[in-house]
Amino acid sequence: MKDIFFSVSDGYVVCEVDDESYTCETSEDIVACLQQNNVTSENCEIMASSSVDFCEEEGMVPGQADELIDDALDTLNIEAL
């Protein structure tokens, strides 16, 4: 089981896959990160930091981080809990 953890830092979504960290600017970047690590809805557990909910404190538009993550997960047909 792969552990996926999303957070926000300095205006970017940070995607950690099994303790490897990727800085993502777009939903396409998140998709590429997840594909590169062979993440599927069957083999992962997805978690998110509260920084995603309060991404405006890290230089993003309110709700932007959630939107980018949701778009990426929808593209890959991965359901987050």
Residue pairs with C-beta under 8 A, 6 or more apart in sequence:
1 43
1 44
1 45
2 17
2 18
2 37
2 39
2 43
2 44
2 45
3 16
3 17
3 18
3 19
3 44
3 45
3 47
4 15
4 16
4 17
4 34
4 39
4 44
4 45
4 46
4 47
5 15
5 16
5 46
5 47
5 48
5 49
6 13
6 14
6 15
6 16
6 46
6 47
6 48
6 49
6 52
6 65
6 69
7 13
7 14
7 16
7 48
7 49
7 51
7 52
8 14
8 49
8 51
8 52
8 55
8 58
8 60
8 65
9 23
9 51
9 58
10 58
10 59
11 58
11 59
11 60
12 23
12 24
12 25
13 23
13 24
13 25
13 29
13 30
13 52
13 65
13 68
13 69
14 21
14 22
14 23
14 24
15 21
15 22
15 24
15 30
15 33
15 34
16 22
17 33
17 34
17 37
17 39
18 37
20 37
22 29
22 33
24 30
24 33
24 68
26 68
27 67
27 68
27 69
27 71
27 72
27 75
28 72
30 68
30 69
30 71
30 72
31 72
31 75
31 76
34 72
34 76
34 78
35 76
39 76
39 78
40 76
40 78
41 76
41 77
41 78
41 79
44 78
46 73
46 78
46 80
46 81
48 69
51 57
51 58
51 65
52 65
52 66
52 69
53 66
55 61
55 62
55 63
55 64
55 65
55 66
56 62
69 80
70 80
73 79
73 80
